Amino acid sequence: TGTLLWSHWLSNYLYSTPTATENSVFAVFSYGGKPVLVNFDLRSGNFKWMKAVDNECIASPVIDGNEIHLASRSGSYYIFNKETGMPIMSSKALKAVSSPTITETKIYLTAEVGGTEKLIELDRRTLKTTKIYSSPLTAIDNLNGS
């Protein structure tokens, strides 16, 4: 009907848009001066859980199955359990600069590698880098068709 069901003031600014599933809304924002990932009930807006992260999210959280994947503005990568909010694994060493694309066994994202942004492939079970694609990703190269 277009009727507003609920709303919450989250912060003066958000770096990413919330992500919704069939039962939840996930948002990353600054709460009390600290960045957090929060799960709200989709229908009521009731708070379900909150987990600390090291910085704001650089893009919307990505949901795959029972996992929430997100990359922070400081380059860290996190995977949380969608229902409980419990951390599954994380890496502060990846230097992620994009949201992920997720397959059954791999995670693909852009990361800073040796001072250059490159597409990398991660093993989904360990977050270990399994491949670094050789082409650097720079906006000027893409504009020139390189």
The first five atom37 places (N, CA, C, CB, O) and aatype in JSON, in Angstrom:
{
  "aatype": [16, 7, 16, 10, 10, 17, 15, 8, 17, 10, 15, 2, 18, 10, 18, 15, 16, 14, 16, 0, 16, 6, 2, 15, 19, 13, 0, 19, 13, 15, 18, 7, 7, 11, 14, 19, 10, 19, 2, 13, 3, 10, 1, 15, 7, 2, 13, 11, 17, 12, 11, 0, 19, 3, 2, 6, 4, 9, 0, 15, 14, 19, 9, 3, 7, 2, 6, 9, 8, 10, 0, 15, 1, 15, 7, 15, 18, 18, 9, 13, 2, 11, 6, 16, 7, 12, 14, 9, 12, 15, 15, 11, 0, 10, 11, 0, 19, 15, 15, 14, 16, 9, 16, 6, 16, 11, 9, 18, 10, 16, 0, 6, 19, 7, 7, 16, 6, 11, 10, 9, 6, 10, 3, 1, 1, 16, 10, 11, 16, 16, 11, 9, 18, 15, 15, 14, 10, 16, 0, 9, 3, 2, 10, 2, 7, 15],
  "atom_mask": [
    [1, 1, 1, 1, 1],
    [1, 1, 1, 0, 1],
    [1, 1, 1, 1, 1],
    [1, 1, 1, 1, 1],
    [1, 1, 1, 1, 1],
    [1, 1, 1, 1, 1],
    [1, 1, 1, 1, 1],
    [1, 1, 1, 1, 1],
    [1, 1, 1, 1, 1],
    [1, 1, 1, 1, 1],
    [1, 1, 1, 1, 1],
    [1, 1, 1, 1, 1],
    [1, 1, 1, 1, 1],
    [1, 1, 1, 1, 1],
    [1, 1, 1, 1, 1],
    [1, 1, 1, 1, 1],
    [1, 1, 1, 1, 1],
    [1, 1, 1, 1, 1],
    [1, 1, 1, 1, 1],
    [1, 1, 1, 1, 1],
    [1, 1, 1, 1, 1],
    [1, 1, 1, 1, 1],
    [1, 1, 1, 1, 1],
    [1, 1, 1, 1, 1],
    [1, 1, 1, 1, 1],
    [1, 1, 1, 1, 1],
    [1, 1, 1, 1, 1],
    [1, 1, 1, 1, 1],
    [1, 1, 1, 1, 1],
    [1, 1, 1, 1, 1],
    [1, 1, 1, 1, 1],
    [1, 1, 1, 0, 1],
    [1, 1, 1, 0, 1],
    [1, 1, 1, 1, 1],
    [1, 1, 1, 1, 1],
    [1, 1, 1, 1, 1],
    [1, 1, 1, 1, 1],
    [1, 1, 1, 1, 1],
    [1, 1, 1, 1, 1],
    [1, 1, 1, 1, 1],
    [1, 1, 1, 1, 1],
    [1, 1, 1, 1, 1],
    [1, 1, 1, 1, 1],
    [1, 1, 1, 1, 1],
    [1, 1, 1, 0, 1],
    [1, 1, 1, 1, 1],
    [1, 1, 1, 1, 1],
    [1, 1, 1, 1, 1],
    [1, 1, 1, 1, 1],
    [1, 1, 1, 1, 1],
    [1, 1, 1, 1, 1],
    [1, 1, 1, 1, 1],
    [1, 1, 1, 1, 1],
    [1, 1, 1, 1, 1],
    [1, 1, 1, 1, 1],
    [1, 1, 1, 1, 1],
    [1, 1, 1, 1, 1],
    [1, 1, 1, 1, 1],
    [1, 1, 1, 1, 1],
    [1, 1, 1, 1, 1],
    [1, 1, 1, 1, 1],
    [1, 1, 1, 1, 1],
    [1, 1, 1, 1, 1],
    [1, 1, 1, 1, 1],
    [1, 1, 1, 0, 1],
    [1, 1, 1, 1, 1],
    [1, 1, 1, 1, 1],
    [1, 1, 1, 1, 1],
    [1, 1, 1, 1, 1],
    [1, 1, 1, 1, 1],
    [1, 1, 1, 1, 1],
    [1, 1, 1, 1, 1],
    [1, 1, 1, 1, 1],
    [1, 1, 1, 1, 1],
    [1, 1, 1, 0, 1],
    [1, 1, 1, 1, 1],
    [1, 1, 1, 1, 1],
    [1, 1, 1, 1, 1],
    [1, 1, 1, 1, 1],
    [1, 1, 1, 1, 1],
    [1, 1, 1, 1, 1],
    [1, 1, 1, 1, 1],
    [1, 1, 1, 1, 1],
    [1, 1, 1, 1, 1],
    [1, 1, 1, 0, 1],
    [1, 1, 1, 1, 1],
    [1, 1, 1, 1, 1],
    [1, 1, 1, 1, 1],
    [1, 1, 1, 1, 1],
    [1, 1, 1, 1, 1],
    [1, 1, 1, 1, 1],
    [1, 1, 1, 1, 1],
    [1, 1, 1, 1, 1],
    [1, 1, 1, 1, 1],
    [1, 1, 1, 1, 1],
    [1, 1, 1, 1, 1],
    [1, 1, 1, 1, 1],
    [1, 1, 1, 1, 1],
    [1, 1, 1, 1, 1],
    [1, 1, 1, 1, 1],
    [1, 1, 1, 1, 1],
    [1, 1, 1, 1, 1],
    [1, 1, 1, 1, 1],
    [1, 1, 1, 1, 1],
    [1, 1, 1, 1, 1],
    [1, 1, 1, 1, 1],
    [1, 1, 1, 1, 1],
    [1, 1, 1, 1, 1],
    [1, 1, 1, 1, 1],
    [1, 1, 1, 1, 1],
    [1, 1, 1, 1, 1],
    [1, 1, 1, 1, 1],
    [1, 1, 1, 1, 1],
    [1, 1, 1, 0, 1],
    [1, 1, 1, 0, 1],
    [1, 1, 1, 1, 1],
    [1, 1, 1, 1, 1],
    [1, 1, 1, 1, 1],
    [1, 1, 1, 1, 1],
    [1, 1, 1, 1, 1],
    [1, 1, 1, 1, 1],
    [1, 1, 1, 1, 1],
    [1, 1, 1, 1, 1],
    [1, 1, 1, 1, 1],
    [1, 1, 1, 1, 1],
    [1, 1, 1, 1, 1],
    [1, 1, 1, 1, 1],
    [1, 1, 1, 1, 1],
    [1, 1, 1, 1, 1],
    [1, 1, 1, 1, 1],
    [1, 1, 1, 1, 1],
    [1, 1, 1, 1, 1],
    [1, 1, 1, 1, 1],
    [1, 1, 1, 1, 1],
    [1, 1, 1, 1, 1],
    [1, 1, 1, 1, 1],
    [1, 1, 1, 1, 1],
    [1, 1, 1, 1, 1],
    [1, 1, 1, 1, 1],
    [1, 1, 1, 1, 1],
    [1, 1, 1, 1, 1],
    [1, 1, 1, 1, 1],
    [1, 1, 1, 1, 1],
    [1, 1, 1, 1, 1],
    [1, 1, 1, 0, 1],
    [1, 1, 1, 1, 1]
  ],
  "atom_positions": [
    [[0.81, -1.21, 0.0], [0.0, 0.0, 0.0], [0.85, 1.26, 0.0], [-0.92, 0.0, 1.2], [0.34, 2.35, -0.26]],
    [[2.13, 1.13, 0.29], [2.99, 2.3, 0.4], [2.97, 2.93, 1.77], [0.0, 0.0, 0.0], [3.58, 3.98, 1.98]],
    [[2.28, 2.32, 2.72], [2.22, 2.83, 4.09], [3.55, 2.55, 4.79], [1.04, 2.19, 4.87], [4.07, 1.44, 4.73]],
    [[4.07, 3.57, 5.47], [5.31, 3.4, 6.22], [5.08, 2.43, 7.37], [5.83, 4.77, 6.74], [4.21, 2.66, 8.22]],
    [[5.88, 1.35, 7.41], [5.76, 0.37, 8.5], [6.58, 0.76, 9.71], [6.18, -1.01, 8.02], [6.13, 0.6, 10.85]],
    [[7.77, 1.27, 9.49], [8.66, 1.67, 10.57], [9.82, 2.46, 10.0], [9.17, 0.44, 11.36], [10.08, 2.43, 8.8]],
    [[10.51, 3.17, 10.86], [11.74, 3.85, 10.46], [12.62, 4.02, 11.69], [11.43, 5.23, 9.8], [12.12, 4.04, 12.82]],
    [[13.91, 4.15, 11.47], [14.88, 4.41, 12.54], [15.86, 5.45, 12.05], [15.61, 3.1, 12.99], [16.33, 5.37, 10.91]],
    [[16.18, 6.41, 12.88], [17.27, 7.32, 12.57], [18.55, 6.57, 12.92], [17.16, 8.69, 13.37], [18.72, 6.11, 14.05]],
    [[19.46, 6.43, 11.96], [20.66, 5.64, 12.18], [21.88, 6.5, 12.46], [20.92, 4.78, 10.99], [22.66, 6.19, 13.36]],
    [[22.05, 7.55, 11.69], [23.27, 8.34, 11.81], [23.13, 9.6, 10.97], [24.52, 7.52, 11.38], [22.19, 9.71, 10.18]],
    [[24.04, 10.54, 11.13], [24.03, 11.73, 10.28], [24.32, 11.37, 8.82], [25.05, 12.75, 10.78], [23.88, 12.07, 7.91]],
    [[25.05, 10.29, 8.61], [25.39, 9.85, 7.26], [25.55, 8.34, 7.25], [26.69, 10.54, 6.76], [25.85, 7.72, 8.28]],
    [[25.36, 7.75, 6.09], [25.62, 6.33, 5.87], [26.48, 6.21, 4.62], [24.29, 5.51, 5.73], [26.21, 6.88, 3.62]],
    [[27.5, 5.38, 4.67], [28.32, 5.14, 3.5], [27.73, 4.07, 2.6], [29.72, 4.75, 3.93], [28.13, 3.94, 1.44]],
    [[26.8, 3.3, 3.11], [26.21, 2.21, 2.33], [24.71, 2.18, 2.57], [26.85, 0.85, 2.68], [24.21, 2.68, 3.58]],
    [[24.0, 1.59, 1.62], [22.57, 1.43, 1.81], [22.31, 0.13, 2.56], [21.82, 1.44, 0.44], [23.09, -0.82, 2.45]],
    [[21.24, 0.07, 3.32], [20.89, -1.18, 4.0], [20.57, -2.28, 2.99], [19.7, -0.96, 4.94], [20.22, -2.01, 1.84]],
    [[20.7, -3.52, 3.43], [20.38, -4.69, 2.62], [19.23, -5.42, 3.29], [21.63, -5.64, 2.45], [19.24, -5.63, 4.51]],
    [[18.21, -5.81, 2.5], [17.05, -6.5, 3.07], [16.97, -7.92, 2.56], [15.76, -5.74, 2.73], [17.33, -8.21, 1.42]],
    [[16.5, -8.82, 3.43], [16.21, -10.2, 3.07], [14.73, -10.44, 3.37], [17.13, -11.23, 3.86], [13.99, -9.49, 3.64]],
    [[14.31, -11.69, 3.32], [12.9, -12.0, 3.55], [12.45, -11.65, 4.97], [12.65, -13.46, 3.29], [11.25, -11.44, 5.19]],
    [[13.38, -11.59, 5.95], [12.99, -11.34, 7.34], [13.75, -10.21, 8.03], [13.18, -12.57, 8.11], [13.38, -9.82, 9.13]],
    [[14.8, -9.69, 7.4], [15.68, -8.76, 8.1], [16.12, -7.61, 7.22], [16.9, -9.49, 8.62], [16.07, -7.67, 5.99]],
    [[16.57, -6.55, 7.9], [17.26, -5.43, 7.25], [18.6, -5.3, 7.96], [16.41, -4.08, 7.32], [18.65, -5.22, 9.19]],
    [[19.68, -5.27, 7.18], [21.03, -5.16, 7.72], [21.59, -3.8, 7.32], [21.95, -6.31, 7.21], [21.51, -3.4, 6.16]],
    [[22.17, -3.09, 8.29], [22.73, -1.78, 8.02], [24.04, -1.62, 8.79], [21.74, -0.65, 8.4], [24.19, -2.15, 9.89]],
    [[24.98, -0.88, 8.2], [26.23, -0.54, 8.87], [26.23, 0.97, 9.06], [27.5, -1.03, 8.04], [26.02, 1.73, 8.11]],
    [[26.47, 1.4, 10.29], [26.48, 2.83, 10.6], [27.24, 3.06, 11.9], [25.05, 3.38, 10.7], [27.63, 2.12, 12.58]],
    [[27.45, 4.31, 12.23], [28.15, 4.67, 13.45], [27.15, 4.76, 14.59], [28.92, 6.0, 13.29], [26.2, 5.55, 14.53]],
    [[27.35, 3.95, 15.62], [26.47, 3.92, 16.79], [27.3, 4.3, 18.01], [25.79, 2.51, 16.99], [28.21, 3.56, 18.4]],
    [[27.01, 5.44, 18.6], [27.8, 5.91, 19.73], [29.25, 6.17, 19.35], [0.0, 0.0, 0.0], [30.15, 6.04, 20.18]],
    [[29.48, 6.55, 18.09], [30.82, 6.84, 17.62], [31.59, 5.62, 17.15], [0.0, 0.0, 0.0], [32.75, 5.73, 16.75]],
    [[30.97, 4.44, 17.2], [31.65, 3.21, 16.77], [30.86, 2.55, 15.65], [31.82, 2.22, 17.97], [29.64, 2.48, 15.72]],
    [[31.55, 2.07, 14.62], [30.84, 1.42, 13.51], [30.31, 0.05, 13.9], [31.76, 1.29, 12.29], [30.98, -0.73, 14.57]],
    [[29.07, -0.23, 13.47], [28.41, -1.49, 13.8], [27.61, -2.01, 12.61], [27.48, -1.32, 15.03], [27.19, -1.24, 11.74]],
    [[27.43, -3.32, 12.58], [26.49, -3.99, 11.68], [25.29, -4.35, 12.54], [27.13, -5.28, 10.99], [25.44, -4.97, 13.59]],
    [[24.08, -3.95, 12.09], [22.86, -4.17, 12.88], [21.85, -4.93, 12.05], [22.27, -2.82, 13.36], [21.75, -4.74, 10.84]],
    [[21.09, -5.8, 12.71], [20.01, -6.56, 12.1], [18.69, -6.1, 12.73], [20.21, -8.11, 12.28], [18.5, -6.18, 13.94]],
    [[17.77, -5.6, 11.87], [16.43, -5.22, 12.3], [15.44, -6.19, 11.67], [16.11, -3.75, 11.9], [15.66, -6.67, 10.56]],
    [[14.35, -6.46, 12.37], [13.27, -7.26, 11.81], [12.63, -6.47, 10.66], [12.21, -7.62, 12.89], [12.28, -5.3, 10.82]],
    [[12.47, -7.12, 9.51], [11.94, -6.45, 8.32], [10.54, -5.89, 8.53], [11.94, -7.4, 7.16], [10.26, -4.77, 8.1]],
    [[9.66, -6.63, 9.17], [8.26, -6.22, 9.29], [8.0, -5.22, 10.42], [7.4, -7.45, 9.51], [7.18, -4.31, 10.27]],
    [[8.7, -5.39, 11.54], [8.41, -4.54, 12.71], [9.46, -3.45, 12.94], [8.31, -5.39, 13.94], [9.17, -2.44, 13.57]],
    [[10.68, -3.66, 12.43], [11.77, -2.73, 12.73], [12.42, -2.99, 14.07], [0.0, 0.0, 0.0], [13.32, -2.26, 14.48]],
    [[11.98, -4.05, 14.76], [12.57, -4.37, 16.06], [14.03, -4.79, 15.9], [11.77, -5.49, 16.75], [14.4, -5.47, 14.94]],
    [[14.84, -4.36, 16.85], [16.26, -4.68, 16.88], [16.46, -6.17, 17.16], [16.99, -3.83, 17.93], [15.85, -6.71, 18.09]],
    [[17.31, -6.84, 16.37], [17.63, -8.26, 16.62], [19.02, -8.41, 17.22], [17.54, -9.07, 15.31], [19.16, -9.03, 18.27]],
    [[20.06, -7.86, 16.57], [21.41, -7.94, 17.1], [22.3, -6.86, 16.49], [22.01, -9.34, 16.83], [21.96, -6.25, 15.48]],
    [[23.45, -6.62, 17.14], [24.42, -5.61, 16.7], [25.83, -6.18, 16.9], [24.24, -4.26, 17.48], [26.12, -6.79, 17.93]],
    [[26.7, -5.99, 15.9], [28.08, -6.44, 16.0], [29.02, -5.32, 15.58], [28.31, -7.7, 15.14], [28.75, -4.6, 14.62]],
    [[30.13, -5.18, 16.29], [31.12, -4.15, 15.98], [31.93, -4.54, 14.74], [32.06, -3.94, 17.19], [32.24, -5.71, 14.52]],
    [[32.26, -3.54, 13.94], [33.19, -3.67, 12.83], [34.2, -2.54, 12.97], [32.46, -3.63, 11.43], [33.99, -1.63, 13.77]],
    [[35.3, -2.59, 12.21], [36.37, -1.61, 12.43], [36.16, -0.27, 11.75], [37.65, -2.19, 11.98], [36.85, 0.7, 12.07]],
    [[35.21, -0.19, 10.79], [34.98, 1.05, 10.07], [33.65, 0.94, 9.34], [36.15, 1.36, 9.08], [33.06, -0.14, 9.28]],
    [[33.19, 2.05, 8.79], [31.98, 2.03, 7.98], [32.16, 1.06, 6.81], [31.63, 3.45, 7.46], [33.29, 0.75, 6.42]],
    [[31.07, 0.58, 6.26], [31.06, -0.35, 5.13], [31.27, 0.44, 3.83], [29.72, -1.17, 5.08], [30.68, 1.52, 3.68]],
    [[32.08, -0.06, 2.89], [32.31, 0.67, 1.65], [31.2, 0.46, 0.63], [33.64, 0.26, 1.05], [31.08, 1.23, -0.32]],
    [[30.41, -0.56, 0.82], [29.25, -0.83, -0.04], [28.24, -1.61, 0.79], [29.66, -1.63, -1.35], [28.55, -2.01, 1.91]],
    [[27.07, -1.81, 0.27], [26.04, -2.53, 1.01], [26.5, -3.93, 1.38], [24.76, -2.6, 0.19], [27.21, -4.57, 0.61]],
    [[26.1, -4.41, 2.55], [26.4, -5.8, 2.9], [25.81, -6.74, 1.84], [25.85, -6.16, 4.31], [24.74, -6.48, 1.29]],
    [[26.52, -7.84, 1.57], [26.08, -8.83, 0.59], [25.66, -10.09, 1.34], [27.22, -9.15, -0.46], [26.4, -10.6, 2.18]],
    [[24.46, -10.57, 1.04], [23.94, -11.77, 1.7], [24.08, -12.95, 0.75], [22.45, -11.57, 2.12], [23.72, -12.86, -0.42]],
    [[24.6, -14.05, 1.27], [24.66, -15.3, 0.51], [24.34, -16.43, 1.47], [26.07, -15.5, -0.18], [25.11, -16.71, 2.4]],
    [[23.21, -17.08, 1.26], [22.79, -18.14, 2.16], [22.62, -17.6, 3.56], [0.0, 0.0, 0.0], [21.85, -16.66, 3.76]],
    [[23.31, -18.18, 4.53], [23.21, -17.75, 5.91], [24.36, -16.83, 6.31], [23.17, -18.96, 6.83], [24.65, -16.67, 7.5]],
    [[25.02, -16.22, 5.32], [26.18, -15.38, 5.6], [25.95, -13.94, 5.15], [27.42, -15.94, 4.91], [25.27, -13.68, 4.15]],
    [[26.53, -13.02, 5.9], [26.59, -11.61, 5.53], [28.06, -11.3, 5.28], [25.97, -10.66, 6.65], [28.9, -11.52, 6.15]],
    [[28.36, -10.79, 4.08], [29.72, -10.42, 3.72], [29.79, -8.9, 3.62], [30.16, -11.09, 2.38], [28.91, -8.27, 3.04]],
    [[30.84, -8.32, 4.18], [31.03, -6.89, 4.01], [32.5, -6.52, 4.07], [30.25, -6.12, 5.06], [33.3, -7.16, 4.74]],
    [[32.82, -5.44, 3.35], [34.17, -4.88, 3.35], [34.08, -3.49, 3.98], [34.78, -4.81, 1.9], [33.18, -2.72, 3.68]],
    [[35.03, -3.19, 4.86], [35.0, -1.89, 5.55], [35.88, -0.88, 4.81], [35.47, -2.05, 7.01], [36.69, -1.24, 3.96]],
    [[35.7, 0.39, 5.16], [36.48, 1.46, 4.55], [37.95, 1.34, 4.89], [35.95, 2.8, 5.0], [38.77, 1.95, 4.2]],
    [[38.33, 0.59, 5.91], [39.75, 0.39, 6.21], [40.32, -0.84, 5.52], [39.95, 0.27, 7.7], [41.48, -1.19, 5.74]],
    [[39.5, -1.52, 4.67], [39.99, -2.65, 3.9], [39.76, -4.0, 4.51], [0.0, 0.0, 0.0], [40.11, -5.02, 3.91]],
    [[39.18, -4.05, 5.7], [38.9, -5.34, 6.35], [37.72, -6.02, 5.66], [38.62, -5.14, 7.85], [36.86, -5.37, 5.07]],
    [[37.71, -7.35, 5.76], [36.63, -8.15, 5.18], [36.03, -9.0, 6.29], [37.14, -9.03, 3.99], [36.76, -9.64, 7.06]],
    [[34.7, -9.02, 6.36], [34.0, -9.74, 7.43], [32.96, -10.68, 6.85], [33.33, -8.75, 8.4], [32.34, -10.4, 5.82]],
    [[32.78, -11.81, 7.53], [31.65, -12.71, 7.26], [30.98, -12.99, 8.6], [32.12, -14.04, 6.54], [31.62, -13.46, 9.55]],
    [[29.67, -12.7, 8.67], [28.88, -12.94, 9.88], [27.77, -13.93, 9.58], [28.3, -11.62, 10.42], [27.33, -14.05, 8.43]],
    [[27.31, -14.63, 10.61], [26.12, -15.46, 10.49], [24.9, -14.54, 10.43], [26.02, -16.47, 11.69], [24.71, -13.68, 11.29]],
    [[24.08, -14.73, 9.42], [22.93, -13.86, 9.18], [21.91, -13.9, 10.32], [22.25, -14.24, 7.88], [21.32, -12.87, 10.64]],
    [[21.7, -15.05, 10.92], [20.66, -15.19, 11.95], [21.14, -14.74, 13.33], [20.21, -16.63, 12.01], [20.4, -14.08, 14.06]],
    [[22.37, -15.1, 13.69], [22.85, -14.84, 15.04], [23.78, -13.63, 15.15], [23.56, -16.05, 15.55], [23.95, -13.08, 16.24]],
    [[24.37, -13.22, 14.03], [25.34, -12.15, 14.06], [26.73, -12.59, 14.5], [0.0, 0.0, 0.0], [27.65, -11.78, 14.56]],
    [[26.88, -13.87, 14.8], [28.19, -14.36, 15.24], [29.19, -14.27, 14.1], [28.1, -15.81, 15.75], [28.86, -14.63, 12.96]],
    [[30.41, -13.81, 14.38], [31.43, -13.75, 13.34], [31.79, -15.16, 12.87], [32.69, -13.02, 13.85], [31.98, -16.07, 13.68]],
    [[31.89, -15.33, 11.56], [32.32, -16.6, 10.99], [33.81, -16.53, 10.72], [31.54, -16.94, 9.68], [34.56, -17.44, 11.08]],
    [[34.25, -15.44, 10.08], [35.68, -15.18, 9.89], [35.86, -13.76, 9.4], [36.31, -16.18, 8.9], [34.91, -13.12, 8.95]],
    [[37.1, -13.27, 9.5], [37.41, -11.93, 9.02], [38.89, -11.84, 8.68], [37.03, -10.86, 10.07], [39.69, -12.68, 9.09]],
    [[39.23, -10.8, 7.92], [40.63, -10.54, 7.6], [40.83, -9.04, 7.54], [41.04, -11.21, 6.26], [40.13, -8.33, 6.83]],
    [[41.8, -8.56, 8.29], [42.16, -7.15, 8.23], [43.3, -6.93, 7.25], [42.55, -6.63, 9.62], [43.69, -5.79, 7.01]],
    [[43.85, -7.99, 6.68], [45.01, -7.89, 5.81], [44.66, -7.78, 4.32], [45.89, -9.08, 6.02], [45.56, -7.55, 3.51]],
    [[43.42, -7.95, 3.95], [43.05, -8.0, 2.52], [43.14, -6.67, 1.8], [41.67, -8.53, 2.39], [43.42, -6.64, 0.6]],
    [[42.92, -5.56, 2.48], [42.88, -4.23, 1.87], [41.81, -4.16, 0.78], [44.25, -3.87, 1.27], [42.05, -3.67, -0.32]],
    [[40.62, -4.66, 1.11], [39.49, -4.68, 0.18], [39.05, -3.26, -0.15], [38.31, -5.48, 0.77], [39.04, -2.39, 0.72]],
    [[38.67, -3.04, -1.42], [38.17, -1.73, -1.84], [36.86, -1.85, -2.61], [39.21, -1.02, -2.69], [36.42, -0.89, -3.25]],
    [[36.23, -3.03, -2.57], [34.94, -3.2, -3.25], [34.1, -4.2, -2.48], [35.14, -3.69, -4.72], [34.59, -4.89, -1.59]],
    [[32.83, -4.26, -2.84], [31.99, -5.32, -2.29], [32.32, -6.61, -3.04], [30.47, -4.96, -2.42], [32.89, -6.56, -4.14]],
    [[31.98, -7.75, -2.48], [32.36, -9.02, -3.09], [31.34, -9.55, -4.09], [32.58, -10.04, -2.03], [30.16, -9.19, -4.06]],
    [[31.83, -10.41, -4.96], [31.0, -11.31, -5.75], [31.31, -12.69, -5.21], [31.27, -11.19, -7.33], [32.48, -13.07, -5.1]],
    [[30.27, -13.45, -4.88], [30.45, -14.7, -4.14], [29.95, -15.88, -4.95], [29.73, -14.65, -2.78], [28.85, -15.83, -5.51]],
    [[30.76, -16.94, -5.01], [30.33, -18.2, -5.61], [30.33, -19.26, -4.5], [31.27, -18.62, -6.8], [30.59, -18.93, -3.34]],
    [[30.05, -20.48, -4.84], [30.01, -21.55, -3.84], [31.35, -21.74, -3.14], [29.58, -22.86, -4.5], [31.38, -22.04, -1.95]],
    [[32.47, -21.56, -3.87], [33.78, -21.82, -3.29], [34.72, -20.63, -3.31], [34.42, -22.94, -4.02], [35.77, -20.67, -2.66]],
    [[34.38, -19.56, -4.02], [35.29, -18.42, -4.18], [34.61, -17.1, -3.84], [35.82, -18.36, -5.61], [33.38, -16.99, -3.87]],
    [[35.42, -16.11, -3.51], [34.99, -14.73, -3.32], [35.88, -13.88, -4.22], [35.07, -14.28, -1.8], [37.1, -14.02, -4.21]],
    [[35.27, -13.01, -5.0], [36.01, -12.11, -5.87], [35.79, -10.69, -5.4], [35.59, -12.28, -7.36], [34.65, -10.29, -5.14]],
    [[36.87, -9.92, -5.28], [36.74, -8.52, -4.93], [37.97, -7.76, -5.38], [36.52, -8.35, -3.42], [39.0, -8.35, -5.69]],
    [[37.85, -6.45, -5.39], [38.99, -5.6, -5.71], [39.7, -5.29, -4.41], [38.54, -4.29, -6.44], [39.08, -5.0, -3.39]],
    [[41.03, -5.35, -4.46], [41.84, -5.07, -3.27], [43.1, -4.34, -3.69], [42.19, -6.38, -2.52], [43.51, -4.4, -4.84]],
    [[43.7, -3.65, -2.73], [44.97, -3.0, -3.0], [46.07, -4.04, -2.86], [45.21, -1.8, -2.03], [46.25, -4.65, -1.81]],
    [[46.81, -4.23, -3.95], [47.91, -5.2, -3.98], [49.15, -4.46, -4.46], [47.58, -6.43, -4.92], [49.23, -4.05, -5.62]],
    [[50.13, -4.28, -3.57], [51.35, -3.58, -3.95], [51.12, -2.16, -4.43], [0.0, 0.0, 0.0], [51.8, -1.69, -5.33]],
    [[50.15, -1.48, -3.83], [49.87, -0.09, -4.19], [48.96, 0.09, -5.39], [0.0, 0.0, 0.0], [48.7, 1.22, -5.8]],
    [[48.48, -1.02, -5.97], [47.59, -0.97, -7.14], [46.32, -1.76, -6.85], [48.31, -1.52, -8.41], [46.36, -2.8, -6.2]],
    [[45.2, -1.25, -7.33], [43.96, -1.99, -7.17], [43.9, -3.11, -8.2], [42.74, -1.05, -7.32], [44.05, -2.88, -9.4]],
    [[43.66, -4.34, -7.7], [43.56, -5.5, -8.57], [42.41, -6.39, -8.14], [44.87, -6.3, -8.56], [42.01, -6.4, -6.98]],
    [[41.88, -7.13, -9.09], [40.86, -8.13, -8.8], [41.56, -9.33, -8.19], [40.06, -8.52, -10.08], [42.55, -9.83, -8.73]],
    [[41.04, -9.79, -7.05], [41.61, -10.98, -6.42], [40.52, -12.03, -6.22], [42.28, -10.62, -5.06], [39.33, -11.73, -6.17]],
    [[40.99, -13.27, -6.11], [40.11, -14.41, -5.85], [40.51, -14.97, -4.5], [40.21, -15.49, -6.99], [41.69, -15.19, -4.23]],
    [[39.51, -15.21, -3.64], [39.75, -15.77, -2.31], [39.1, -17.13, -2.19], [39.22, -14.83, -1.21], [38.05, -17.39, -2.8]],
    [[39.71, -18.0, -1.42], [39.07, -19.26, -1.04], [38.01, -18.91, 0.0], [40.12, -20.31, -0.47], [38.31, -18.29, 1.02]],
    [[36.79, -19.29, -0.25], [35.67, -18.91, 0.62], [35.79, -19.5, 2.02], [34.36, -19.34, 0.0], [35.3, -18.9, 2.98]],
    [[36.42, -20.66, 2.16], [36.53, -21.31, 3.47], [37.61, -20.71, 4.35], [36.81, -22.77, 3.28], [37.54, -20.81, 5.57]],
    [[38.64, -20.07, 3.72], [39.79, -19.59, 4.5], [40.08, -18.1, 4.36], [41.0, -20.35, 4.1], [40.83, -17.55, 5.16]],
    [[39.5, -17.44, 3.37], [39.8, -16.06, 2.98], [41.25, -15.88, 2.54], [39.5, -15.12, 4.15], [41.77, -14.77, 2.56]],
    [[41.89, -16.95, 2.14], [43.24, -16.87, 1.59], [43.16, -16.51, 0.11], [44.01, -18.2, 1.79], [42.29, -17.01, -0.61]],
    [[44.06, -15.65, -0.33], [44.11, -15.26, -1.74], [44.58, -16.44, -2.57], [45.06, -14.03, -1.96], [45.64, -17.0, -2.31]],
    [[43.78, -16.84, -3.58], [44.14, -17.96, -4.44], [44.58, -17.49, -5.83], [42.98, -18.92, -4.57], [45.22, -18.23, -6.57]],
    [[44.23, -16.24, -6.18], [44.64, -15.7, -7.48], [44.6, -14.19, -7.42], [43.74, -16.24, -8.63], [43.68, -13.6, -6.85]],
    [[45.6, -13.58, -8.03], [45.62, -12.13, -8.23], [45.65, -11.93, -9.74], [46.85, -11.43, -7.51], [46.59, -12.36, -10.41]],
    [[44.64, -11.27, -10.26], [44.59, -11.03, -11.7], [45.6, -9.95, -12.06], [43.15, -10.62, -12.15], [45.75, -8.97, -11.34]],
    [[46.31, -10.15, -13.16], [47.47, -9.32, -13.48], [47.13, -7.9, -13.92], [48.26, -9.97, -14.54], [47.96, -7.0, -13.74]],
    [[45.97, -7.68, -14.47], [45.64, -6.34, -14.95], [45.32, -5.41, -13.79], [44.46, -6.39, -15.92], [44.46, -5.72, -12.98]],
    [[46.02, -4.26, -13.7], [45.64, -3.29, -12.68], [44.29, -2.67, -13.03], [46.73, -2.19, -12.54], [43.96, -2.53, -14.21]],
    [[43.54, -2.3, -12.04], [42.24, -1.69, -12.26], [42.35, -0.21, -11.94], [41.13, -2.37, -11.39], [42.35, 0.19, -10.77]],
    [[42.43, 0.61, -12.97], [42.47, 2.04, -12.75], [41.43, 2.7, -13.63], [43.87, 2.62, -13.03], [41.18, 2.26, -14.76]],
    [[40.82, 3.74, -13.12], [39.75, 4.41, -13.86], [40.26, 4.99, -15.17], [39.15, 5.53, -13.0], [39.55, 4.91, -16.17]],
    [[41.44, 5.54, -15.21], [41.95, 6.15, -16.44], [42.16, 5.1, -17.52], [43.27, 6.89, -16.15], [41.89, 5.37, -18.7]],
    [[42.63, 3.9, -17.15], [42.79, 2.82, -18.13], [41.44, 2.41, -18.66], [43.51, 1.62, -17.51], [41.29, 2.19, -19.86]],
    [[40.46, 2.3, -17.79], [39.13, 1.89, -18.24], [38.51, 2.92, -19.16], [38.22, 1.65, -17.05], [37.82, 2.55, -20.11]],
    [[38.74, 4.21, -18.89], [38.19, 5.26, -19.75], [38.86, 5.26, -21.12], [38.36, 6.62, -19.08], [38.22, 5.59, -22.12]],
    [[40.12, 4.9, -21.17], [40.85, 4.86, -22.43], [40.64, 3.55, -23.18], [42.33, 5.08, -22.19], [41.16, 3.38, -24.28]],
    [[39.89, 2.64, -22.6], [39.63, 1.36, -23.25], [40.78, 0.38, -23.16], [0.0, 0.0, 0.0], [40.83, -0.59, -23.92]],
    [[41.72, 0.61, -22.24], [42.88, -0.29, -22.11], [42.49, -1.56, -21.39], [44.02, 0.4, -21.35], [43.33, -2.43, -21.19]]
  ]
}
